[in-house]
Amino acid sequence: MKTYDGMPVTGTAADLHAAYAQGMLTPCDAVELCLLAAHATQSVFTCITADRAREEARQSTARWRAGRTLGPLDGVPVTWKDLFDVRGTPTTAASALLMQAPPEVAPEFWSA
């Protein structure tokens, strides 16, 4: 796993899980590192949900500290392609015509 200032920057979900379990890193740390990388390559993303990511990371960090994680992917930052309607984010399917069209209705199972 590559590090930045001693913090993991790249690796697998299993690497993050191990770092969380050992107390070497928290989901909050991981999200901040991912947001730094995302902002450095912003032209890659149509939308960055930093506030949502930070809030979900805070909740995950609390679960890790309490020993009640949701499973091995709890606290692992993710990105998604804008082909899927996700509440509060634009779904453009890489089309400039859809750039300003937020999803009308996102199915409940995409609200996670």
N, CA, C and O atoms as CSV, one atom per row, in Angstrom:
chain,resi,resn,atom,element,x,y,z
A,1,MET,N,N,0.846,-1.177,0.000
A,1,MET,CA,C,0.000,0.000,0.000
A,1,MET,C,C,0.889,1.237,0.000
A,1,MET,O,O,1.805,1.324,0.818
A,2,LYS,N,N,0.652,2.180,-0.877
A,2,LYS,CA,C,1.396,3.429,-0.903
A,2,LYS,C,C,0.931,4.305,0.258
A,2,LYS,O,O,-0.209,4.195,0.709
A,3,THR,N,N,1.817,5.170,0.736
A,3,THR,CA,C,1.451,6.037,1.844
A,3,THR,C,C,1.745,7.491,1.510
A,3,THR,O,O,2.575,7.795,0.654
A,4,TYR,N,N,1.056,8.368,2.195
A,4,TYR,CA,C,1.304,9.799,2.124
A,4,TYR,C,C,1.425,10.266,3.563
A,4,TYR,O,O,0.466,10.175,4.330
A,5,ASP,N,N,2.576,10.757,3.929
A,5,ASP,CA,C,2.806,11.190,5.301
A,5,ASP,C,C,2.481,10.072,6.290
A,5,ASP,O,O,1.947,10.313,7.372
A,6,GLY,N,N,2.818,8.837,5.890
A,6,GLY,CA,C,2.593,7.692,6.740
A,6,GLY,C,C,1.188,7.113,6.680
A,6,GLY,O,O,0.889,6.139,7.372
A,7,MET,N,N,0.316,7.705,5.855
A,7,MET,CA,C,-1.072,7.246,5.762
A,7,MET,C,C,-1.263,6.486,4.457
A,7,MET,O,O,-0.734,6.899,3.425
A,8,PRO,N,N,-2.014,5.375,4.481
A,8,PRO,CA,C,-2.288,4.643,3.239
A,8,PRO,C,C,-3.069,5.508,2.255
A,8,PRO,O,O,-4.024,6.185,2.637
A,9,VAL,N,N,-2.665,5.484,1.004
A,9,VAL,CA,C,-3.346,6.258,-0.021
A,9,VAL,C,C,-3.992,5.334,-1.044
A,9,VAL,O,O,-5.105,5.591,-1.503
A,10,THR,N,N,-3.308,4.278,-1.395
A,10,THR,CA,C,-3.876,3.312,-2.325
A,10,THR,C,C,-3.762,1.930,-1.707
A,10,THR,O,O,-2.935,1.694,-0.826
A,11,GLY,N,N,-4.577,1.052,-2.165
A,11,GLY,CA,C,-4.567,-0.306,-1.670
A,11,GLY,C,C,-5.943,-0.906,-1.881
A,11,GLY,O,O,-6.764,-0.377,-2.630
A,12,THR,N,N,-6.171,-1.984,-1.228
A,12,THR,CA,C,-7.445,-2.680,-1.388
A,12,THR,C,C,-8.366,-2.376,-0.213
A,12,THR,O,O,-7.951,-1.807,0.797
A,13,ALA,N,N,-9.624,-2.771,-0.371
A,13,ALA,CA,C,-10.569,-2.655,0.735
A,13,ALA,C,C,-10.066,-3.456,1.928
A,13,ALA,O,O,-10.246,-3.046,3.075
A,14,ALA,N,N,-9.434,-4.597,1.661
A,14,ALA,CA,C,-8.880,-5.410,2.743
A,14,ALA,C,C,-7.757,-4.670,3.468
A,14,ALA,O,O,-7.620,-4.791,4.686
A,15,ASP,N,N,-6.951,-3.904,2.725
A,15,ASP,CA,C,-5.895,-3.106,3.348
A,15,ASP,C,C,-6.497,-2.062,4.287
A,15,ASP,O,O,-6.015,-1.876,5.404
A,16,LEU,N,N,-7.543,-1.385,3.834
A,16,LEU,CA,C,-8.199,-0.388,4.682
A,16,LEU,C,C,-8.814,-1.050,5.909
A,16,LEU,O,O,-8.669,-0.556,7.027
A,17,HIS,N,N,-9.498,-2.165,5.696
A,17,HIS,CA,C,-10.108,-2.889,6.811
A,17,HIS,C,C,-9.050,-3.219,7.865
A,17,HIS,O,O,-9.276,-3.012,9.058
A,18,ALA,N,N,-7.909,-3.725,7.432
A,18,ALA,CA,C,-6.836,-4.065,8.361
A,18,ALA,C,C,-6.311,-2.824,9.082
A,18,ALA,O,O,-6.052,-2.870,10.285
A,19,ALA,N,N,-6.153,-1.723,8.358
A,19,ALA,CA,C,-5.666,-0.478,8.968
A,19,ALA,C,C,-6.662,0.049,9.987
A,19,ALA,O,O,-6.265,0.548,11.040
A,20,TYR,N,N,-7.954,-0.054,9.686
A,20,TYR,CA,C,-8.983,0.370,10.650
A,20,TYR,C,C,-8.935,-0.525,11.887
A,20,TYR,O,O,-8.960,-0.036,13.017
A,21,ALA,N,N,-8.865,-1.826,11.667
A,21,ALA,CA,C,-8.886,-2.784,12.774
A,21,ALA,C,C,-7.674,-2.601,13.692
A,21,ALA,O,O,-7.773,-2.814,14.901
A,22,GLN,N,N,-6.534,-2.208,13.121
A,22,GLN,CA,C,-5.312,-2.007,13.904
A,22,GLN,C,C,-5.222,-0.602,14.496
A,22,GLN,O,O,-4.292,-0.294,15.242
A,23,GLY,N,N,-6.197,0.249,14.158
A,23,GLY,CA,C,-6.191,1.618,14.665
A,23,GLY,C,C,-5.160,2.513,13.999
A,23,GLY,O,O,-4.847,3.588,14.512
A,24,MET,N,N,-4.630,2.079,12.859
A,24,MET,CA,C,-3.634,2.870,12.129
A,24,MET,C,C,-4.280,3.980,11.310
A,24,MET,O,O,-3.618,4.946,10.931
A,25,LEU,N,N,-5.559,3.839,11.040
A,25,LEU,CA,C,-6.276,4.748,10.148
A,25,LEU,C,C,-7.745,4.675,10.514
A,25,LEU,O,O,-8.217,3.638,10.981
A,26,THR,N,N,-8.472,5.762,10.308
A,26,THR,CA,C,-9.921,5.748,10.510
A,26,THR,C,C,-10.600,6.012,9.176
A,26,THR,O,O,-9.962,6.512,8.249
A,27,PRO,N,N,-11.880,5.686,9.062
A,27,PRO,CA,C,-12.610,6.043,7.851
A,27,PRO,C,C,-12.565,7.550,7.578
A,27,PRO,O,O,-12.538,7.963,6.419
A,28,CYS,N,N,-12.557,8.373,8.629
A,28,CYS,CA,C,-12.439,9.826,8.425
A,28,CYS,C,C,-11.115,10.181,7.747
A,28,CYS,O,O,-11.080,11.017,6.844
A,29,ASP,N,N,-10.027,9.543,8.188
A,29,ASP,CA,C,-8.716,9.771,7.558
A,29,ASP,C,C,-8.751,9.363,6.086
A,29,ASP,O,O,-8.279,10.093,5.214
A,30,ALA,N,N,-9.316,8.186,5.827
A,30,ALA,CA,C,-9.364,7.673,4.456
A,30,ALA,C,C,-10.166,8.592,3.549
A,30,ALA,O,O,-9.766,8.851,2.414
A,31,VAL,N,N,-11.293,9.084,4.040
A,31,VAL,CA,C,-12.125,9.972,3.223
A,31,VAL,C,C,-11.385,11.269,2.920
A,31,VAL,O,O,-11.434,11.762,1.793
A,32,GLU,N,N,-10.703,11.823,3.910
A,32,GLU,CA,C,-9.972,13.073,3.655
A,32,GLU,C,C,-8.884,12.866,2.608
A,32,GLU,O,O,-8.691,13.713,1.736
A,33,LEU,N,N,-8.173,11.745,2.689
A,33,LEU,CA,C,-7.150,11.452,1.687
A,33,LEU,C,C,-7.776,11.274,0.301
A,33,LEU,O,O,-7.235,11.753,-0.695
A,34,CYS,N,N,-8.911,10.588,0.245
A,34,CYS,CA,C,-9.597,10.402,-1.040
A,34,CYS,C,C,-10.106,11.724,-1.599
A,34,CYS,O,O,-10.037,11.959,-2.805
A,35,LEU,N,N,-10.618,12.585,-0.725
A,35,LEU,CA,C,-11.100,13.894,-1.191
A,35,LEU,C,C,-9.948,14.744,-1.723
A,35,LEU,O,O,-10.109,15.455,-2.715
A,36,LEU,N,N,-8.797,14.676,-1.075
A,36,LEU,CA,C,-7.620,15.390,-1.598
A,36,LEU,C,C,-7.289,14.916,-3.003
A,36,LEU,O,O,-7.059,15.722,-3.904
A,37,ALA,N,N,-7.267,13.595,-3.183
A,37,ALA,CA,C,-6.975,13.034,-4.498
A,37,ALA,C,C,-8.056,13.399,-5.509
A,37,ALA,O,O,-7.748,13.710,-6.659
A,38,ALA,N,N,-9.318,13.364,-5.089
A,38,ALA,CA,C,-10.425,13.683,-5.998
A,38,ALA,C,C,-10.363,15.133,-6.445
A,38,ALA,O,O,-10.581,15.428,-7.620
A,39,HIS,N,N,-10.071,16.033,-5.532
A,39,HIS,CA,C,-9.993,17.451,-5.901
A,39,HIS,C,C,-8.782,17.733,-6.785
A,39,HIS,O,O,-8.809,18.655,-7.601
A,40,ALA,N,N,-7.730,16.952,-6.629
A,40,ALA,CA,C,-6.548,17.118,-7.472
A,40,ALA,C,C,-6.817,16.663,-8.905
A,40,ALA,O,O,-6.139,17.099,-9.836
A,41,THR,N,N,-7.797,15.795,-9.079
A,41,THR,CA,C,-8.155,15.281,-10.406
A,41,THR,C,C,-9.623,15.577,-10.703
A,41,THR,O,O,-10.328,14.739,-11.265
A,42,GLN,N,N,-10.076,16.759,-10.327
A,42,GLN,CA,C,-11.495,17.087,-10.361
A,42,GLN,C,C,-12.142,16.912,-11.729
A,42,GLN,O,O,-13.334,16.616,-11.812
A,43,SER,N,N,-11.385,17.089,-12.794
A,43,SER,CA,C,-11.990,16.952,-14.123
A,43,SER,C,C,-12.484,15.536,-14.384
A,43,SER,O,O,-13.214,15.303,-15.347
A,44,VAL,N,N,-12.096,14.594,-13.540
A,44,VAL,CA,C,-12.527,13.207,-13.686
A,44,VAL,C,C,-13.954,13.027,-13.165
A,44,VAL,O,O,-14.673,12.143,-13.630
A,45,PHE,N,N,-14.369,13.856,-12.207
A,45,PHE,CA,C,-15.646,13.676,-11.529
A,45,PHE,C,C,-16.675,14.728,-11.948
A,45,PHE,O,O,-16.339,15.900,-12.119
A,46,THR,N,N,-17.930,14.301,-12.111
A,46,THR,CA,C,-19.006,15.253,-12.378
A,46,THR,C,C,-19.551,15.825,-11.084
A,46,THR,O,O,-20.151,16.900,-11.083
A,47,CYS,N,N,-19.347,15.117,-9.981
A,47,CYS,CA,C,-19.882,15.547,-8.691
A,47,CYS,C,C,-19.054,14.916,-7.578
A,47,CYS,O,O,-18.767,13.720,-7.612
A,48,ILE,N,N,-18.673,15.720,-6.594
A,48,ILE,CA,C,-17.980,15.209,-5.419
A,48,ILE,C,C,-18.861,15.528,-4.218
A,48,ILE,O,O,-19.134,16.696,-3.942
A,49,THR,N,N,-19.301,14.508,-3.510
A,49,THR,CA,C,-20.207,14.677,-2.374
A,49,THR,C,C,-19.407,14.662,-1.071
A,49,THR,O,O,-19.532,13.743,-0.261
A,50,ALA,N,N,-18.587,15.692,-0.885
A,50,ALA,CA,C,-17.668,15.735,0.258
A,50,ALA,C,C,-18.401,15.742,1.592
A,50,ALA,O,O,-18.009,15.017,2.506
A,51,ASP,N,N,-19.452,16.540,1.727
A,51,ASP,CA,C,-20.175,16.597,3.003
A,51,ASP,C,C,-20.775,15.241,3.348
A,51,ASP,O,O,-20.689,14.785,4.488
A,52,ARG,N,N,-21.382,14.604,2.354
A,52,ARG,CA,C,-21.968,13.277,2.578
A,52,ARG,C,C,-20.875,12.272,2.944
A,52,ARG,O,O,-21.046,11.472,3.864
A,53,ALA,N,N,-19.764,12.313,2.230
A,53,ALA,CA,C,-18.666,11.380,2.500
A,53,ALA,C,C,-18.135,11.568,3.915
A,53,ALA,O,O,-17.880,10.593,4.623
A,54,ARG,N,N,-17.969,12.822,4.325
A,54,ARG,CA,C,-17.458,13.087,5.671
A,54,ARG,C,C,-18.436,12.623,6.748
A,54,ARG,O,O,-18.023,12.050,7.756
A,55,GLU,N,N,-19.719,12.866,6.540
A,55,GLU,CA,C,-20.710,12.433,7.525
A,55,GLU,C,C,-20.758,10.909,7.621
A,55,GLU,O,O,-20.797,10.359,8.721
A,56,GLU,N,N,-20.754,10.236,6.495
A,56,GLU,CA,C,-20.768,8.775,6.519
A,56,GLU,C,C,-19.475,8.227,7.139
A,56,GLU,O,O,-19.500,7.202,7.820
A,57,ALA,N,N,-18.356,8.902,6.904
A,57,ALA,CA,C,-17.086,8.483,7.510
A,57,ALA,C,C,-17.115,8.677,9.027
A,57,ALA,O,O,-16.607,7.838,9.770
A,58,ARG,N,N,-17.711,9.787,9.488
A,58,ARG,CA,C,-17.833,10.001,10.940
A,58,ARG,C,C,-18.645,8.874,11.580
A,58,ARG,O,O,-18.279,8.354,12.634
A,59,GLN,N,N,-19.741,8.508,10.935
A,59,GLN,CA,C,-20.574,7.428,11.463
A,59,GLN,C,C,-19.811,6.100,11.469
A,59,GLN,O,O,-19.887,5.340,12.434
A,60,SER,N,N,-19.084,5.830,10.397
A,60,SER,CA,C,-18.310,4.594,10.309
A,60,SER,C,C,-17.201,4.570,11.357
A,60,SER,O,O,-16.973,3.541,11.993
A,61,THR,N,N,-16.517,5.689,11.540
A,61,THR,CA,C,-15.459,5.767,12.548
A,61,THR,C,C,-16.022,5.455,13.933
A,61,THR,O,O,-15.398,4.734,14.711
A,62,ALA,N,N,-17.184,5.991,14.235
A,62,ALA,CA,C,-17.816,5.714,15.531
A,62,ALA,C,C,-18.125,4.228,15.678
A,62,ALA,O,O,-17.931,3.657,16.751
A,63,ARG,N,N,-18.603,3.603,14.611
A,63,ARG,CA,C,-18.878,2.157,14.678
A,63,ARG,C,C,-17.597,1.368,14.892
A,63,ARG,O,O,-17.572,0.439,15.698
A,64,TRP,N,N,-16.525,1.727,14.177
A,64,TRP,CA,C,-15.248,1.021,14.346
A,64,TRP,C,C,-14.760,1.159,15.781
A,64,TRP,O,O,-14.305,0.184,16.379
A,65,ARG,N,N,-14.852,2.364,16.337
A,65,ARG,CA,C,-14.383,2.581,17.714
A,65,ARG,C,C,-15.216,1.815,18.722
A,65,ARG,O,O,-14.709,1.403,19.766
A,66,ALA,N,N,-16.498,1.620,18.417
A,66,ALA,CA,C,-17.390,0.884,19.313
A,66,ALA,C,C,-17.320,-0.623,19.075
A,66,ALA,O,O,-17.932,-1.393,19.815
A,67,GLY,N,N,-16.581,-1.048,18.053
A,67,GLY,CA,C,-16.475,-2.470,17.744
A,67,GLY,C,C,-17.729,-3.038,17.108
A,67,GLY,O,O,-17.998,-4.234,17.224
A,68,ARG,N,N,-18.506,-2.185,16.429
A,68,ARG,CA,C,-19.760,-2.638,15.810
A,68,ARG,C,C,-19.822,-2.214,14.340
A,68,ARG,O,O,-20.724,-1.483,13.930
A,69,THR,N,N,-18.863,-2.678,13.568
A,69,THR,CA,C,-18.857,-2.322,12.150
A,69,THR,C,C,-19.994,-3.018,11.415
A,69,THR,O,O,-20.561,-4.000,11.894
A,70,LEU,N,N,-20.307,-2.490,10.255
A,70,LEU,CA,C,-21.345,-3.092,9.420
A,70,LEU,C,C,-20.818,-4.253,8.591
A,70,LEU,O,O,-21.596,-4.977,7.971
A,71,GLY,N,N,-19.514,-4.433,8.576
A,71,GLY,CA,C,-18.906,-5.495,7.794
A,71,GLY,C,C,-17.582,-5.037,7.225
A,71,GLY,O,O,-17.127,-3.937,7.539
A,72,PRO,N,N,-16.950,-5.855,6.393
A,72,PRO,CA,C,-15.602,-5.553,5.905
A,72,PRO,C,C,-15.512,-4.329,4.993
A,72,PRO,O,O,-14.414,-3.813,4.784
A,73,LEU,N,N,-16.617,-3.854,4.452
A,73,LEU,CA,C,-16.570,-2.665,3.596
A,73,LEU,C,C,-16.973,-1.387,4.340
A,73,LEU,O,O,-16.998,-0.310,3.745
A,74,ASP,N,N,-17.286,-1.499,5.620
A,74,ASP,CA,C,-17.685,-0.324,6.394
A,74,ASP,C,C,-16.530,0.665,6.445
A,74,ASP,O,O,-15.451,0.340,6.940
A,75,GLY,N,N,-16.753,1.860,5.940
A,75,GLY,CA,C,-15.740,2.902,5.951
A,75,GLY,C,C,-14.833,2.929,4.740
A,75,GLY,O,O,-13.920,3.751,4.676
A,76,VAL,N,N,-15.063,2.051,3.780
A,76,VAL,CA,C,-14.247,2.049,2.561
A,76,VAL,C,C,-14.862,3.057,1.582
A,76,VAL,O,O,-15.989,2.859,1.126
A,77,PRO,N,N,-14.140,4.129,1.255
A,77,PRO,CA,C,-14.684,5.121,0.314
A,77,PRO,C,C,-14.922,4.503,-1.066
A,77,PRO,O,O,-14.167,3.640,-1.514
A,78,VAL,N,N,-15.969,4.956,-1.718
A,78,VAL,CA,C,-16.302,4.462,-3.058
A,78,VAL,C,C,-16.614,5.628,-3.982
A,78,VAL,O,O,-16.954,6.726,-3.542
A,79,THR,N,N,-16.489,5.361,-5.258
A,79,THR,CA,C,-16.986,6.273,-6.282
A,79,THR,C,C,-17.966,5.486,-7.132
A,79,THR,O,O,-17.938,4.255,-7.144
A,80,TRP,N,N,-18.827,6.189,-7.837
A,80,TRP,CA,C,-19.735,5.490,-8.739
A,80,TRP,C,C,-19.838,6.257,-10.040
A,80,TRP,O,O,-19.737,7.484,-10.074
A,81,LYS,N,N,-20.039,5.518,-11.088
A,81,LYS,CA,C,-20.210,6.084,-12.424
A,81,LYS,C,C,-21.567,6.747,-12.491
A,81,LYS,O,O,-22.537,6.243,-11.925
A,82,ASP,N,N,-21.642,7.854,-13.166
A,82,ASP,CA,C,-22.902,8.593,-13.225
A,82,ASP,C,C,-23.894,8.002,-14.227
A,82,ASP,O,O,-24.620,8.728,-14.907
A,83,LEU,N,N,-23.909,6.691,-14.303
A,83,LEU,CA,C,-24.930,5.976,-15.076
A,83,LEU,C,C,-26.100,5.578,-14.183
A,83,LEU,O,O,-27.157,5.176,-14.670
A,84,PHE,N,N,-25.898,5.695,-12.868
A,84,PHE,CA,C,-26.885,5.253,-11.896
A,84,PHE,C,C,-27.478,6.456,-11.176
A,84,PHE,O,O,-26.749,7.359,-10.765
A,85,ASP,N,N,-28.788,6.469,-11.024
A,85,ASP,CA,C,-29.432,7.523,-10.244
A,85,ASP,C,C,-29.106,7.322,-8.778
A,85,ASP,O,O,-29.439,6.294,-8.188
A,86,VAL,N,N,-28.454,8.311,-8.201
A,86,VAL,CA,C,-28.152,8.303,-6.777
A,86,VAL,C,C,-28.697,9.611,-6.225
A,86,VAL,O,O,-28.356,10.691,-6.707
A,87,ARG,N,N,-29.543,9.504,-5.216
A,87,ARG,CA,C,-30.224,10.678,-4.679
A,87,ARG,C,C,-29.254,11.831,-4.435
A,87,ARG,O,O,-28.236,11.670,-3.763
A,88,GLY,N,N,-29.589,13.001,-4.993
A,88,GLY,CA,C,-28.811,14.207,-4.769
A,88,GLY,C,C,-27.622,14.403,-5.679
A,88,GLY,O,O,-26.880,15.370,-5.508
A,89,THR,N,N,-27.413,13.520,-6.641
A,89,THR,CA,C,-26.290,13.673,-7.560
A,89,THR,C,C,-26.779,13.627,-8.998
A,89,THR,O,O,-27.765,12.952,-9.294
A,90,PRO,N,N,-26.104,14.333,-9.896
A,90,PRO,CA,C,-26.515,14.299,-11.299
A,90,PRO,C,C,-26.227,12.947,-11.945
A,90,PRO,O,O,-25.238,12.288,-11.624
A,91,THR,N,N,-27.087,12.556,-12.839
A,91,THR,CA,C,-26.898,11.330,-13.617
A,91,THR,C,C,-26.760,11.759,-15.064
A,91,THR,O,O,-27.761,12.015,-15.733
A,92,THR,N,N,-25.533,11.842,-15.554
A,92,THR,CA,C,-25.303,12.384,-16.888
A,92,THR,C,C,-25.012,11.330,-17.942
A,92,THR,O,O,-25.183,11.590,-19.133
A,93,ALA,N,N,-24.583,10.160,-17.536
A,93,ALA,CA,C,-24.179,9.116,-18.481
A,93,ALA,C,C,-23.152,9.663,-19.474
A,93,ALA,O,O,-23.143,9.295,-20.649
A,94,ALA,N,N,-22.293,10.545,-18.979
A,94,ALA,CA,C,-21.230,11.178,-19.768
A,94,ALA,C,C,-21.756,12.040,-20.903
A,94,ALA,O,O,-21.060,12.255,-21.895
A,95,SER,N,N,-22.971,12.532,-20.763
A,95,SER,CA,C,-23.574,13.380,-21.787
A,95,SER,C,C,-23.695,14.811,-21.277
A,95,SER,O,O,-24.273,15.047,-20.216
A,96,ALA,N,N,-23.148,15.770,-22.032
A,96,ALA,CA,C,-23.270,17.180,-21.652
A,96,ALA,C,C,-24.735,17.616,-21.623
A,96,ALA,O,O,-25.087,18.538,-20.888
A,97,LEU,N,N,-25.589,16.966,-22.412
A,97,LEU,CA,C,-27.015,17.305,-22.432
A,97,LEU,C,C,-27.689,17.029,-21.088
A,97,LEU,O,O,-28.665,17.691,-20.737
A,98,LEU,N,N,-27.181,16.071,-20.348
A,98,LEU,CA,C,-27.791,15.700,-19.069
A,98,LEU,C,C,-27.089,16.320,-17.855
A,98,LEU,O,O,-27.482,16.054,-16.719
A,99,MET,N,N,-26.067,17.132,-18.076
A,99,MET,CA,C,-25.251,17.649,-16.980
A,99,MET,C,C,-26.067,18.388,-15.919
A,99,MET,O,O,-25.752,18.284,-14.734
A,100,GLN,N,N,-27.086,19.117,-16.303
A,100,GLN,CA,C,-27.876,19.891,-15.342
A,100,GLN,C,C,-29.158,19.187,-14.920
A,100,GLN,O,O,-30.028,19.813,-14.316
A,101,ALA,N,N,-29.292,17.914,-15.219
A,101,ALA,CA,C,-30.528,17.188,-14.924
A,101,ALA,C,C,-30.322,16.222,-13.757
A,101,ALA,O,O,-29.868,15.096,-13.958
A,102,PRO,N,N,-30.663,16.668,-12.507
A,102,PRO,CA,C,-30.548,15.727,-11.385
A,102,PRO,C,C,-31.603,14.641,-11.508
A,102,PRO,O,O,-32.616,14.837,-12.181
A,103,PRO,N,N,-31.383,13.501,-10.870
A,103,PRO,CA,C,-32.369,12.425,-10.980
A,103,PRO,C,C,-33.711,12.847,-10.400
A,103,PRO,O,O,-33.775,13.450,-9.329
A,104,GLU,N,N,-34.767,12.529,-11.109
A,104,GLU,CA,C,-36.116,12.833,-10.626
A,104,GLU,C,C,-36.467,11.931,-9.454
A,104,GLU,O,O,-36.940,12.389,-8.414
A,105,VAL,N,N,-36.229,10.649,-9.643
A,105,VAL,CA,C,-36.540,9.682,-8.599
A,105,VAL,C,C,-35.415,8.661,-8.550
A,105,VAL,O,O,-35.123,8.002,-9.548
A,106,ALA,N,N,-34.793,8.532,-7.408
A,106,ALA,CA,C,-33.773,7.492,-7.236
A,106,ALA,C,C,-34.416,6.354,-6.462
A,106,ALA,O,O,-35.024,6.590,-5.417
A,107,PRO,N,N,-34.297,5.131,-6.948
A,107,PRO,CA,C,-34.852,4.012,-6.202
A,107,PRO,C,C,-34.285,3.959,-4.785
A,107,PRO,O,O,-33.130,4.321,-4.565
A,108,GLU,N,N,-35.079,3.518,-3.844
A,108,GLU,CA,C,-34.651,3.479,-2.438
A,108,GLU,C,C,-33.355,2.705,-2.241
A,108,GLU,O,O,-32.555,3.056,-1.373
A,109,PHE,N,N,-33.131,1.644,-3.041
A,109,PHE,CA,C,-31.906,0.876,-2.830
A,109,PHE,C,C,-30.662,1.620,-3.269
A,109,PHE,O,O,-29.558,1.170,-2.964
A,110,TRP,N,N,-30.784,2.734,-3.969
A,110,TRP,CA,C,-29.601,3.541,-4.317
A,110,TRP,C,C,-29.331,4.622,-3.289
A,110,TRP,O,O,-28.390,5.397,-3.460
A,111,SER,N,N,-30.117,4.703,-2.231
A,111,SER,CA,C,-29.976,5.804,-1.290
A,111,SER,C,C,-28.844,5.603,-0.287
A,111,SER,O,O,-28.576,6.488,0.525
A,112,ALA,N,N,-28.189,4.469,-0.335
A,112,ALA,CA,C,-27.124,4.196,0.636
A,112,ALA,C,C,-25.926,5.079,0.431
A,112,ALA,O,O,-24.946,4.970,1.169
